[in-house]
Amino acid sequence: MKYLVPALATLLAAPLAFAQAATDYPTKPVTIVTPFAAGSGPDAVLRLVSDKLGKLWNQRVTIDNKPGGGGFIAIDAARRAQPDGYTLIQFDSEHLAALPHLYKSRNFVTLQHFDPVAALFRTPFFVAVSSESKWKSMSDLIAEAKAKPGQITYGSWGVGSPGHLGGQQLDALTGTQMNHAPYREVSQLYANVGTGEVPWAFASIPSSQGIYKAGKLKYLAVAAKKRVPQMPDVPTMAESGGPAELEVNSFVSLLAPKGVPDAVKKKINADVAKVIADPEIRARFDTFAFEPLDWSPEEIARQAEIKSKVYGELVRRGNIAWIEVTSRRPPSPLDSAPLQLSGT
């Protein structure tokens, strides 16, 4: 009995210790690993957010850029960290929902290795074409794609990216067969769209605004159900003659290695929400047409599962793998099967 009392006291003290840890968190510097290169859009936003978090926490918040390897260089580094909340990782929808389908040999399922912690923002994608393009609407693009199966090409910033899978969705919903051309450099992609070398591509405002402002690009539509306030003259997909159910967007969030105490996750989530509500952050988000997100960890997981179902079906139908070449495979009997899409 004399050994039981101390043991019970230890067990009862554990929840209190976790609560105290959350109250004090953080007591040392925090590192946020990101698969995005320094200077990229997600990196720029993360640096703004981390600066505000550092001031709120009175601790240094360091950004550790580990681009390349399809995101797995960053993933492997973060996965080895202690699950204590002092190492976080920045993910977008592709890392959350597409990678497990694209890299099956790695046996990697994002939400089995990482816990969602806090959402940052969501960005819509526009259909960008050369300002000299004869296409005036999505109706024009789709009509020509139907008349010339396998002859229209769209570009993206990589195999399995939202720009790539968005094109796959458009094919599935309209019965078209377009070719995919993945690029290593985003700037080169939109430069080629501007010259007409690549007929079209999905584009976010920050990735294409330079060429757009130079008058070399125009947007046929935004792949969303509502117009974007920052681009009020650009019609929605449905208004431009495209499939109304097609929504192409990406959301960016912070995750932690599996096992971080719930109290710590809630603390980080609440503090990130405070930072995102800061007028300076909101102004920068507005410039890029980023939608600030105030999601719970459970909502991040739910949204990831929604996208995972869509992406998984698209990867299967398109026989997509990370070694995919730019040419489209021959049509498959699967292509005639109805595709069920669920938007965020």
HELIX and SHEET records of a PDB file:
HELIX    1   1 LEU A    4  ASP A   24  1                                  21    
HELIX    2   2 GLY A   41  TRP A   57  1                                  17    
HELIX    3   3 GLY A   69  GLY A   71  5                                   3    
HELIX    4   4 PHE A   72  ARG A   79  1                                   8    
HELIX    5   5 SER A   93  SER A   93  1                                   1    
HELIX    6   6 GLU A   94  ALA A   98  3                                   5    
HELIX    7   7 LEU A   99  LEU A  102  1                                   4    
HELIX    8   8 LYS A  104  ARG A  106  5                                   3    
HELIX    9   9 THR A  110  HIS A  113  1                                   4    
HELIX   10  10 MET A  138  ALA A  147  1                                  10    
HELIX   11  11 PRO A  162  THR A  174  1                                  13    
HELIX   12  12 VAL A  186  THR A  195  1                                  10    
HELIX   13  13 ILE A  205  LYS A  213  1                                   9    
HELIX   14  14 ASP A  262  ILE A  276  1                                  15    
HELIX   15  15 PRO A  279  PHE A  288  1                                  10    
HELIX   16  16 PRO A  297  GLY A  318  1                                  22    
HELIX   17  17 PRO A  333  SER A  336  5                                   4    
SHEET    1   A 6 VAL A  61  ASN A  65  0                                        
SHEET    2   A 6 VAL A  30  THR A  34  1                                        
SHEET    3   A 6 THR A  87  ASP A  92  1                                        
SHEET    4   A 6 ASN A 249  PRO A 257 -1                                        
SHEET    5   A 6 PHE A 114  PRO A 124 -1                                        
SHEET    6   A 6 GLU A 291  PRO A 292 -1                                        
SHEET    1   B 5 ASN A 179  PRO A 182  0                                        
SHEET    2   B 5 THR A 153  SER A 156  1                                        
SHEET    3   B 5 TRP A 200  ALA A 203  1                                        
SHEET    4   B 5 PHE A 126  SER A 130 -1                                        
SHEET    5   B 5 LEU A 217  VAL A 222 -1                                        
END                                                                             
